[in-house]
């Protein structure tokens, strides 16, 4: 009986792309797999034929030969599908594609890549002024570094690892169980694909040693609490010359004795004497940039009055802009008065009328009078 055309068998056109061939094969392979059709000889034969067709059409050279010579190109045992068996090569490729990542990645494309070194965390505390101006800081980090004796290779005198003879560098081995191909990490090289026959005595074949390293860190102006700075490749060295991890610096801002921060804005409580609050005047306050700022206090300034100084707050990260500086007046009542001062205040009280008091005070006493009048009714 003449063999069916491979393109017709998979249901694709002759010029179909490899992706279309794969999709068609995957659908038919799942449909006619012997596990789904136990005892069905027709499905078994169909499954064998579509595997044979896929094994040819997925390979550029085999496909070119088939397009030119047809089935004759693979007669007399020269190519795919000759002889007995189910030809599981094609199904294994689809299995790799679907489950390769769960099996350690890479499928049949090669061994496991070398394990990257671990990332490190360093906690740094800075002042609010350092957050405003930015700074350069020197830190010492305990870490693993590439072994100087073997240059990170893990082999004595820098000898390079050899390809594992068990898995031939694939990092994994396969075994056939029924219709399925089971893949696991190579027991000889633990999935690395390479082995070190003569380990470096300094690092014992790991390619890294424990050591402290000094680094200079640039803190940009405007950083906030919890800001994270990444130093690429400054983390733990990887095993046997694999890439290092990164170093992450987490910043904490020390509480300030005068300023409170909210984003790019600063806040400060500004004491104002009773006389200055009543008559007006000027108060000089410090700014985060190290200068002094004069604030004009209007006549009759009330406790809690807020002043806004635009552009006098914190630096904005990665910007030339600055936030605002908010001052809250805290009007202070004098204490420890002398007899003369008491007499002056008593005379002031005698000379005062309701117009002298603030609107809030007048409103309060008006409400008290209304309340008492209601109770008297």
N, C-alpha and C positions, 0 to 999 in steps of 0.2 A: 504493500500500500504506500502510495506516494506521501511524503511528508507535507504537512500544511505549511504554507508560507508563514514565516516568523512574524511578519508585520500583521498579517490577517489574524494570526493566532493571538497576538496581544491587542488587536483592535486599534492599531495606530497606522497613520500614513507613513509612506516610505521616508519622507523627509522630516519625520517627527523629531523633536528635540529630545535630549537625554532625560529631561525632567518629565516630559510626556510619557516616555517609555517607562520610567520608574513608577509613575502614578498608575499607569495601566497594569503594570506587573503586580504592584502592591495589591490592587483591588482583586485581580484574578487569583493571586497566591493565597490571599485570605479566604477567598470563596471556595477554592478547590483543595485546600490543605487537608491531608489525610486525617488529621486530628478532628477536623470538623465533619469528615465524611468517613467514619470508620467502616471498613469492609466494602467500601464502594470502589471497585476496580476501575471504573470509568473515571472517577474523580482523581484517583491515584495516577492514572495515565495522563490525564489532563495536566495535573500538577507537574509531572515530569516534563511534559512538552513545553509548558510555559517557562519553566526554569531554564530549559535548554535554549529557548528563544531569547530570553532575557540575558543569559550569559553571553550570547553572541552580540546582541544589539547594544549592550551597555559598553562594549569595548570598541574603540574607534577602529583599530586595525582589523578585528574580526568582522566588524560591521561592513567595512570597506570591501573585504574579501567576499562576504556574503552578497553584498549588492552587485558584485561583478560576476561571481561564479555560482551563486545560489548555494544549495545544500552540498553540491559537489566539492566546495571548498573545504568541507570538514569530514569527508568520507575517509574510510580506512583508518579511523582512530586518530586523525590528525587534529581534531579540535573539540570544542565543547559538545557535550551530549553523546559522544561516542562511548560505547560500552554500556554497562548497567549502572544502577543507582539512580537516586533522585536528583542529583546535581544541586546540592544545597548551597553552592557558592552564591547564587543570586539572592536567595532568601536570607542568607547570613548578612549580606550587605544591607538589606532593608532592616534587619534586626539591629544592626549596628547604628543605622540612621535614627531609628526610633528610640533605642535604649542606650546608645553609646555614652551619653552624658552621665547616666546613672551608674555605668560600669567604670567610671573613672575618666571619661572623656576620650575623644580621639578615635574611637571605634577601631578600624583596621588601619588608621592612618599613621600609627606609630606609637611609641611608648609615652608614658606619663612625663609631662614636663617637670623640671626640677622644682621642688617646693620653695616658694618665695619666703623670705624671712619674715618674722613677725613684726607688726607695727608696735611702736612704743609710745607711751604717754608721759608727758612731763608737765607738772603743775607749777605755774609761776605766778607769784603775787607782785603787783606793781602798784605804785601810788597813783592818785588821781592826776597829779602834775605830770607824771611819766606817760599816763594815758593821753593827756592833752598834747604834749610835745613829741611823743614817740621817743624811742631810745634804742641803743644797741646793748645787748646783754650777753655776757659770757656764761655759759652753763657747762656743767660736767655731767655726762650721761653714762651710767653703767650699761654696757651693751655687749653684744657679740660682734666681733669684727673678723674679716677674712684672715685666716692664719697666714702669718708672714713666712713661715717655713716652707709651706707648700703652695703659697699664692692662692689659697682657697680651693685647690683641686681635691684635697683630701689624701692624695697619694704622696709617698715618700719622695723628697726632693722635687716636688712639683709634678710627679708623673701623672699623666692623664688617666682617668678611669677607662676600663676596657668594656667593650660591649658584652653584655651578659650572654653566655653561650646557651643558656636554657631557653630564653625567649627571643634571642637574637636582636636584642635592643628594643623589642616592642613593649616591654614592661608588663606584659600579660600573656597568659597561656590559655589555650582553648581545649575543651574536651567535648566529645559528642555524646549526647544522651537522647536516644530516640531520634525524633525529628528536630531537636533543638541543639544549638551550639552554645555551651556554657563557657563564659569567659570570667577569669579571675586574675588577681595580681600575681605576678611571677613570684614563687616562693624563694627563689635564689637571690634576686635583686630587690625584692619588696616593691616591685613596680617601677623602679627607677630606670630600668633598661640598661644600667651600667653597674659594674662592680669594681671595687678597689682591691687589687690583689696584695699590694704592699702598702698598708696605711701609714700616713705621716705620724711619727711618734709624738709630735707636739700637740696636735689636735685629735689624735686617735682616729683619723679618717673622716672627721666631720667637716673639715675645711674651714673651721672657725674657732676662735678662742674668746674667752671672756676678758673684757678690757674696758677701761673708762676712756671716753673720748671727750675732748673739749670742743665746743661749738660756739659760734657767735650768732646770735639771733637778732634780727631787726624787728622791733616792735613799731608798726606804723602809727602815726598820730590818729587819735579818734577811736581806738579800740574800746570795746565795752566788756562788761562782765561776761565771761563764758566764751569770748572770742577764741577760735581755734586756728592756730597757725600750723601749716603742714610743711615739713622739711622733707622733700622727696629723697628716698634712698639713704636716710640717716637712721633707720631703725635697725633691727637685728639682721645680721648677715645670714644669708640662706645657706643651706647645707651644700657642701661640695661645689661651691662656686655659683650657686643659683642666686638670683637677684635679691638684694636686701629689701626689707620692709621700709616703711616711712616713720618719721618721728612727728608726733602731734603735740603741740604745746597749747595747753589750756590756760587762759589768763583769768586771774581773779583781781579785782580792784579793791584796794584797802579802803575802809571807811575814812572819810575826811572829817577833821574836827570842825570845819566851818561850812563846807559846801555839801549839798545833797544833789545827786545827779538823777536825771530822768531822760534817758536818751542823750540828745545833744544839748539839752537845757540844764542849767544849774539853778539852784535855789539856795537862798540864805536868809536867816532871820536877822534883821537889822535893828538893834536897840536905838530908840530915839527918846531923848529926854523930854519931860513934860513941857518945859519952857520952849524948846525948839519946835515941838509939835504944835504948840499954841501960836507962837509968833513966826514960825518958819525959819529956815536957815539952810545950812549945808552940812552934809555928813560925808566923810571920806571912808570908802570901803575898799578892801583888797579884791583884785581880780585873779582868775585862775592863771592868767598869762604872766603874773608877777608884777603887774603895774597896779596903781591905785586909781580909783574912779570916784569923782565927786558926784554926789546925788543931792539934788535940790529938794528940800522938804517944804511943801506948801503950807501956808498958814492954816491952822485948824486941822492938821493931819491926824487922822484917827488910827487907833490901834487896828492892825490887820490890813492897813492899806498896802496895796501891792504896786511896786515899781518895776517896769520892764526895761532892761538895757539891751537893745537889739544888737546881735552880733558879738556879744561879750561872753557867750557860753562856751561849750566844749567844741573842739575841732570835730568836723564830720569826717568819718573814715573815707579815704580815697577822694577827698574833695577839698577845695579851698574855702568852703563855707564854714560858718560857725553857728552854733545854736544861740539862744538868748539867755540872759542872766536875770532872774527874778528875785527881787528883794521884798521881804514882808516886814513892814514897820511894826516894831514891838514897843509901844509907848510905855515908858517906865514912870511909876509914881515914886517920888522921892521918899526916902526913909531916913531915920536918925536926924530929924529936924532940930535946929536950935530954937531957942525960945523966940528969937527975933523972926525966924522963918515961919514959925507957927503963927505969930501975930500978923505977919504979912498975909498969910493964907486966910486967916480969919477975917481980916479987913477986906480981902478980895471977895470972900463969900458974901459979906454984907453988901458989897457994892454990886453983886451979880444979880441978874434977874433971869427969867426963863429964856430970853434971847441969847444969853451967854452960853447956855448948855448946848450940847450937840443935838441934832435932830433926833437921834436915837433916844437920848435921855428925855427930851421933851415928849416924844411919843410914848415912852414908858410911863411917865407920870400921868399923862392924859388917860392911858388905859387903866392905871391904878385908880384914878378918881372915878372913872365910869363904873368900874367894878364895885367900889365902895358905895356909890350912889344907888346902884341896883340892889345891893344888900340891904340898904336902909329903907327901901320901899316896902 
